């Protein structure tokens, strides 16, 4: 999340969707077994919002690694 904030990725995004996306990506990288549905429900967002947010975060954060 701190990398996303430094790159100003959260600007204009739903905070709960962003938080759910960060948690989802974190769970994938640490081999935690948690579903998109569970995280989306807990955050009060749709699974589509979570998936799109995760996709966008991956894309933006991979840019910061290359730069």
MOPAC internal coordinates of N, CA, C and O (Angstrom, degrees):
PM7 1SCF
backbone

  N    0.0000 0     0.00 0     0.00 0    0    0    0
  C    1.4360 1     0.00 0     0.00 0    1    0    0
  C    1.5201 1   110.23 1     0.00 0    2    1    0
  O    1.2310 1   120.30 1   140.84 1    3    2    1
  N    1.3109 1   117.04 1   -39.16 1    3    2    1
  C    1.4657 1   119.16 1  -179.11 1    5    3    2
  C    1.5332 1   111.04 1   -64.07 1    6    5    3
  O    1.2310 1   120.19 1   143.73 1    7    6    5
  N    1.3396 1   117.24 1   -36.27 1    7    6    5
  C    1.4687 1   119.70 1   176.59 1    9    7    6
  C    1.5233 1   110.31 1   -64.25 1   10    9    7
  O    1.2310 1   120.37 1   139.01 1   11   10    9
  N    1.3087 1   116.90 1   -40.99 1   11   10    9
  C    1.4694 1   121.36 1   179.58 1   13   11   10
  C    1.5239 1   110.40 1   -64.19 1   14   13   11
  O    1.2310 1   120.19 1   138.16 1   15   14   13
  N    1.3104 1   117.24 1   -41.84 1   15   14   13
  C    1.4673 1   121.07 1  -179.82 1   17   15   14
  C    1.5271 1   110.44 1   -66.37 1   18   17   15
  O    1.2310 1   120.40 1   136.95 1   19   18   17
  N    1.3314 1   116.85 1   -43.05 1   19   18   17
  C    1.4655 1   119.48 1   178.41 1   21   19   18
  C    1.5252 1   111.79 1   -60.68 1   22   21   19
  O    1.2310 1   120.39 1   145.17 1   23   22   21
  N    1.3289 1   116.86 1   -34.83 1   23   22   21
  C    1.4670 1   121.00 1   179.22 1   25   23   22
  C    1.5263 1   111.75 1   -85.63 1   26   25   23
  O    1.2310 1   120.44 1  -177.36 1   27   26   25
  N    1.3322 1   116.77 1     2.64 1   27   26   25
  C    1.4586 1   123.86 1   179.57 1   29   27   26
  C    1.5266 1   112.60 1    59.50 1   30   29   27
  O    1.2310 1   120.47 1  -147.99 1   31   30   29
  N    1.3178 1   116.71 1    32.01 1   31   30   29
  C    1.4565 1   121.75 1   178.33 1   33   31   30
  C    1.5281 1   111.71 1   -67.96 1   34   33   31
  O    1.2310 1   118.71 1   142.82 1   35   34   33
  N    1.3355 1   120.07 1   -37.18 1   35   34   33
  C    1.4612 1   119.55 1  -176.48 1   37   35   34
  C    1.5268 1   115.44 1   -66.64 1   38   37   35
  O    1.2310 1   119.22 1   167.82 1   39   38   37
  N    1.3051 1   119.09 1   -12.18 1   39   38   37
  C    1.4579 1   121.48 1  -176.51 1   41   39   38
  C    1.5298 1   110.86 1   -54.37 1   42   41   39
  O    1.2310 1   120.86 1   -58.98 1   43   42   41
  N    1.3150 1   115.96 1   121.02 1   43   42   41
  C    1.4513 1   121.41 1   177.56 1   45   43   42
  C    1.5121 1   115.73 1    80.90 1   46   45   43
  O    1.2310 1   119.75 1  -173.01 1   47   46   45
  N    1.3020 1   118.08 1     6.99 1   47   46   45
  C    1.4621 1   120.97 1  -178.52 1   49   47   46
  C    1.5225 1   111.17 1  -102.76 1   50   49   47
  O    1.2310 1   121.90 1   -23.52 1   51   50   49
  N    1.3260 1   113.97 1   156.48 1   51   50   49
  C    1.4570 1   120.86 1   174.78 1   53   51   50
  C    1.5313 1   107.90 1   -67.53 1   54   53   51
  O    1.2310 1   119.59 1   -60.25 1   55   54   53
  N    1.3282 1   118.38 1   119.75 1   55   54   53
  C    1.4653 1   120.33 1  -176.27 1   57   55   54
  C    1.5308 1   113.77 1   -59.21 1   58   57   55
  O    1.2310 1   120.15 1   141.75 1   59   58   57
  N    1.3194 1   117.31 1   -38.25 1   59   58   57
  C    1.4646 1   119.43 1  -179.47 1   61   59   58
  C    1.5262 1   110.91 1   -71.20 1   62   61   59
  O    1.2310 1   120.33 1   143.65 1   63   62   61
  N    1.3107 1   116.97 1   -36.35 1   63   62   61
  C    1.4672 1   120.49 1   176.72 1   65   63   62
  C    1.5163 1   111.09 1   -65.60 1   66   65   63
  O    1.2310 1   120.93 1   138.83 1   67   66   65
  N    1.3271 1   115.83 1   -41.17 1   67   66   65
  C    1.4585 1   120.65 1   178.17 1   69   67   66
  C    1.5257 1   110.69 1   -64.67 1   70   69   67
  O    1.2310 1   120.49 1   134.81 1   71   70   69
  N    1.3211 1   116.67 1   -45.19 1   71   70   69
  C    1.4661 1   120.65 1   179.41 1   73   71   70
  C    1.5226 1   110.75 1   -61.34 1   74   73   71
  O    1.2310 1   120.31 1   136.47 1   75   74   73
  N    1.3331 1   117.02 1   -43.53 1   75   74   73
  C    1.4652 1   120.58 1   178.83 1   77   75   74
  C    1.5252 1   110.69 1   -63.27 1   78   77   75
  O    1.2310 1   120.44 1   140.61 1   79   78   77
  N    1.3236 1   116.76 1   -39.39 1   79   78   77
  C    1.4663 1   120.91 1   179.18 1   81   79   78
  C    1.5229 1   111.11 1   -64.54 1   82   81   79
  O    1.2310 1   120.72 1   136.64 1   83   82   81
  N    1.3232 1   116.23 1   -43.36 1   83   82   81
  C    1.4679 1   120.69 1   178.32 1   85   83   82
  C    1.5291 1   109.97 1   -62.59 1   86   85   83
  O    1.2310 1   120.33 1   135.48 1   87   86   85
  N    1.3216 1   116.97 1   -44.52 1   87   86   85
  C    1.4664 1   119.95 1   178.78 1   89   87   86
  C    1.5230 1   111.34 1   -63.04 1   90   89   87
  O    1.2310 1   120.56 1   140.10 1   91   90   89
  N    1.3298 1   116.54 1   -39.90 1   91   90   89
  C    1.4599 1   120.04 1   179.36 1   93   91   90
  C    1.5258 1   111.01 1   -63.61 1   94   93   91
  O    1.2310 1   120.30 1   132.18 1   95   94   93
  N    1.3311 1   117.02 1   -47.82 1   95   94   93
  C    1.4656 1   119.70 1   179.12 1   97   95   94
  C    1.5312 1   111.20 1   -63.45 1   98   97   95
  O    1.2310 1   120.70 1   142.95 1   99   98   97
  N    1.3228 1   116.26 1   -37.05 1   99   98   97
  C    1.4710 1   120.22 1   177.44 1  101   99   98
  C    1.5258 1   110.98 1   -64.49 1  102  101   99
  O    1.2310 1   120.92 1   139.87 1  103  102  101
  N    1.3241 1   115.85 1   -40.13 1  103  102  101
  C    1.4648 1   119.09 1  -179.95 1  105  103  102
  C    1.5242 1   110.84 1   -66.41 1  106  105  103
  O    1.2310 1   120.14 1   144.05 1  107  106  105
  N    1.3245 1   117.34 1   -35.95 1  107  106  105
  C    1.4688 1   120.22 1   177.67 1  109  107  106
  C    1.5203 1   111.23 1   -65.35 1  110  109  107
  O    1.2310 1   120.85 1   137.44 1  111  110  109
  N    1.3195 1   115.99 1   -42.56 1  111  110  109
  C    1.4643 1   119.05 1  -177.28 1  113  111  110
  C    1.5235 1   113.10 1   -72.22 1  114  113  111
  O    1.2310 1   120.46 1   160.42 1  115  114  113
  N    1.3238 1   116.72 1   -19.58 1  115  114  113
  C    1.4693 1   119.32 1   179.49 1  117  115  114
  C    1.5239 1   112.21 1  -107.68 1  118  117  115
  O    1.2310 1   120.30 1  -166.85 1  119  118  117
  N    1.3370 1   117.03 1    13.15 1  119  118  117
  C    1.4746 1   123.23 1   178.44 1  121  119  118
  C    1.5241 1   113.92 1    58.21 1  122  121  119
  O    1.2310 1   120.60 1  -150.65 1  123  122  121
  N    1.3366 1   116.46 1    29.35 1  123  122  121
  C    1.4648 1   120.86 1   174.16 1  125  123  122
  C    1.5189 1   108.61 1   -76.88 1  126  125  123
  O    1.2310 1   120.62 1   -37.97 1  127  126  125
  N    1.3006 1   116.42 1   142.03 1  127  126  125
  C    1.4600 1   121.36 1   179.30 1  129  127  126
  C    1.5257 1   109.00 1   -96.21 1  130  129  127
  O    1.2310 1   120.80 1   -90.09 1  131  130  129
  N    1.3269 1   116.07 1    89.91 1  131  130  129
  C    1.4554 1   120.84 1   177.53 1  133  131  130
  C    1.5251 1   107.25 1  -137.30 1  134  133  131
  O    1.2310 1   120.60 1   -43.26 1  135  134  133
  N    1.2965 1   116.45 1   136.74 1  135  134  133
  C    1.4612 1   119.95 1  -174.25 1  137  135  134
  C    1.5289 1   111.67 1   -88.87 1  138  137  135
  O    1.2310 1   121.88 1   -23.17 1  139  138  137
  N    1.3220 1   114.01 1   156.83 1  139  138  137
  C    1.4547 1   119.70 1   174.77 1  141  139  138
  C    1.5222 1   109.34 1   -61.12 1  142  141  139
  O    1.2310 1   120.67 1   140.51 1  143  142  141
  N    1.3136 1   116.33 1   -39.49 1  143  142  141
  C    1.4661 1   120.73 1  -178.75 1  145  143  142
  C    1.5227 1   110.84 1   -60.72 1  146  145  143
  O    1.2310 1   120.38 1   136.69 1  147  146  145
  N    1.3256 1   116.88 1   -43.31 1  147  146  145
  C    1.4619 1   121.20 1  -179.55 1  149  147  146
  C    1.5289 1   110.81 1   -63.62 1  150  149  147
  O    1.2310 1   120.51 1   132.56 1  151  150  149
  N    1.3239 1   116.64 1   -47.44 1  151  150  149
  C    1.4666 1   120.06 1  -179.83 1  153  151  150
  C    1.5205 1   111.63 1   -66.01 1  154  153  151
  O    1.2310 1   120.67 1   138.58 1  155  154  153
  N    1.3228 1   116.32 1   -41.42 1  155  154  153
  C    1.4594 1   119.90 1  -179.79 1  157  155  154
  C    1.5276 1   110.86 1   -62.52 1  158  157  155
  O    1.2310 1   120.71 1   136.20 1  159  158  157
  N    1.3236 1   116.25 1   -43.80 1  159  158  157
  C    1.4611 1   120.00 1   179.73 1  161  159  158
  C    1.5283 1   110.77 1   -63.96 1  162  161  159
  O    1.2310 1   120.38 1   136.71 1  163  162  161
  N    1.3265 1   116.87 1   -43.29 1  163  162  161
  C    1.4637 1   120.89 1  -179.98 1  165  163  162
  C    1.5297 1   111.58 1   -63.10 1  166  165  163
  O    1.2310 1   120.58 1   146.05 1  167  166  165
  N    1.3275 1   116.50 1   -33.95 1  167  166  165
  C    1.4631 1   120.73 1  -178.51 1  169  167  166
  C    1.5248 1   112.57 1   -88.17 1  170  169  167
  O    1.2310 1   120.60 1   168.05 1  171  170  169
  N    1.3228 1   116.45 1   -11.95 1  171  170  169
  C    1.4604 1   119.66 1  -178.90 1  173  171  170
  C    1.5148 1   113.23 1    75.15 1  174  173  171
  O    1.2310 1   120.84 1  -148.73 1  175  174  173
  N    1.3318 1   115.99 1    31.27 1  175  174  173
  C    1.4674 1   121.32 1   177.60 1  177  175  174
  C    1.5191 1   108.33 1  -125.37 1  178  177  175
  O    1.2310 1   120.59 1    -9.31 1  179  178  177
  N    1.3218 1   116.48 1   170.69 1  179  178  177
  C    1.4587 1   119.38 1   178.08 1  181  179  178
  C    1.5256 1   109.83 1   -84.72 1  182  181  179
  O    1.2310 1   121.33 1   -18.72 1  183  182  181
  N    1.3249 1   115.07 1   161.28 1  183  182  181
  C    1.4599 1   119.85 1   176.10 1  185  183  182
  C    1.5219 1   110.73 1   -63.50 1  186  185  183
  O    1.2310 1   120.60 1   146.26 1  187  186  185
  N    1.3188 1   116.45 1   -33.74 1  187  186  185
  C    1.4619 1   121.01 1   178.25 1  189  187  186
  C    1.5302 1   110.16 1   -62.85 1  190  189  187
  O    1.2310 1   120.43 1   136.50 1  191  190  189
  N    1.3291 1   116.78 1   -43.50 1  191  190  189
  C    1.4628 1   121.17 1   177.63 1  193  191  190
  C    1.5202 1   110.15 1   -59.79 1  194  193  191
  O    1.2310 1   120.73 1   135.65 1  195  194  193
  N    1.3213 1   116.21 1   -44.35 1  195  194  193
  C    1.4648 1   120.89 1  -179.94 1  197  195  194
  C    1.5270 1   110.45 1   -63.35 1  198  197  195
  O    1.2310 1   120.06 1   132.62 1  199  198  197
  N    1.3377 1   117.48 1   -47.38 1  199  198  197
  C    1.4625 1   121.04 1  -179.29 1  201  199  198
  C    1.5206 1   111.90 1   -62.29 1  202  201  199
  O    1.2310 1   120.35 1   135.74 1  203  202  201
  N    1.3200 1   116.94 1   -44.26 1  203  202  201
  C    1.4615 1   120.89 1  -179.89 1  205  203  202
  C    1.5217 1   109.96 1   -65.02 1  206  205  203
  O    1.2310 1   120.68 1   137.31 1  207  206  205
  N    1.3253 1   116.30 1   -42.69 1  207  206  205
  C    1.4596 1   119.56 1   178.23 1  209  207  206
  C    1.5176 1   112.15 1   -62.15 1  210  209  207
  O    1.2310 1   120.53 1   137.95 1  211  210  209
  N    1.3339 1   116.59 1   -42.05 1  211  210  209
  C    1.4648 1   120.68 1   179.22 1  213  211  210
  C    1.5257 1   110.66 1   -64.91 1  214  213  211
  O    1.2310 1   120.60 1   138.52 1  215  214  213
  N    1.3240 1   116.46 1   -41.48 1  215  214  213
  C    1.4674 1   120.87 1   178.88 1  217  215  214
  C    1.5262 1   110.43 1   -62.66 1  218  217  215
  O    1.2310 1   120.70 1   133.81 1  219  218  217
  N    1.3248 1   116.27 1   -46.19 1  219  218  217
  C    1.4595 1   120.92 1   179.79 1  221  219  218
  C    1.5282 1   111.93 1   -64.43 1  222  221  219
  O    1.2310 1   120.50 1   138.38 1  223  222  221
  N    1.3284 1   116.64 1   -41.62 1  223  222  221
  C    1.4666 1   120.09 1   178.63 1  225  223  222
  C    1.5190 1   111.21 1   -62.52 1  226  225  223
  O    1.2310 1   120.44 1   134.62 1  227  226  225
  N    1.3301 1   116.77 1   -45.38 1  227  226  225
  C    1.4704 1   119.86 1   178.41 1  229  227  226
  C    1.5193 1   110.33 1   -56.60 1  230  229  227
  O    1.2310 1   120.95 1   133.68 1  231  230  229
  N    1.3292 1   115.78 1   -46.32 1  231  230  229
  C    1.4575 1   121.33 1  -178.16 1  233  231  230
  C    1.5289 1   110.76 1   -61.88 1  234  233  231
  O    1.2310 1   120.35 1   130.40 1  235  234  233
  N    1.3148 1   116.94 1   -49.60 1  235  234  233
  C    1.4657 1   120.93 1  -177.80 1  237  235  234
  C    1.5234 1   112.33 1   -67.00 1  238  237  235
  O    1.2310 1   120.35 1   139.42 1  239  238  237
  N    1.3213 1   116.93 1   -40.58 1  239  238  237
  C    1.4591 1   119.54 1  -178.91 1  241  239  238
  C    1.5247 1   111.41 1   -71.60 1  242  241  239
  O    1.2310 1   120.11 1   149.25 1  243  242  241
  N    1.3275 1   117.39 1   -30.75 1  243  242  241
  C    1.4616 1   118.94 1   176.40 1  245  243  242
  C    1.5244 1   110.48 1   -68.38 1  246  245  243
  O    1.2310 1   119.98 1   149.75 1  247  246  245
  N    1.3269 1   117.64 1   -30.25 1  247  246  245
  C    1.4601 1   121.26 1   175.11 1  249  247  246
  C    1.5197 1   110.00 1   -63.69 1  250  249  247
  O    1.2310 1   120.32 1   139.88 1  251  250  249
  N    1.3286 1   117.00 1   -40.12 1  251  250  249
  C    1.4687 1   120.13 1  -177.73 1  253  251  250
  C    1.5171 1   110.81 1   -69.24 1  254  253  251
  O    1.2310 1   120.22 1   152.14 1  255  254  253
  N    1.3113 1   117.18 1   -27.86 1  255  254  253
  C    1.4721 1   120.15 1   178.42 1  257  255  254
  C    1.5313 1   109.23 1   -71.86 1  258  257  255
  O    1.2310 1   120.60 1   142.42 1  259  258  257
  N    1.3320 1   116.46 1   -37.58 1  259  258  257
  C    1.4715 1   120.36 1  -179.11 1  261  259  258
  C    1.5182 1   111.95 1   -74.18 1  262  261  259
  O    1.2310 1   120.32 1   152.81 1  263  262  261
  N    1.3426 1   116.99 1   -27.19 1  263  262  261
  C    1.4771 1   120.10 1  -176.91 1  265  263  262
  C    1.4992 1   112.55 1   -87.82 1  266  265  263
  O    1.2310 1   120.10 1   180.00 1  267  266  265

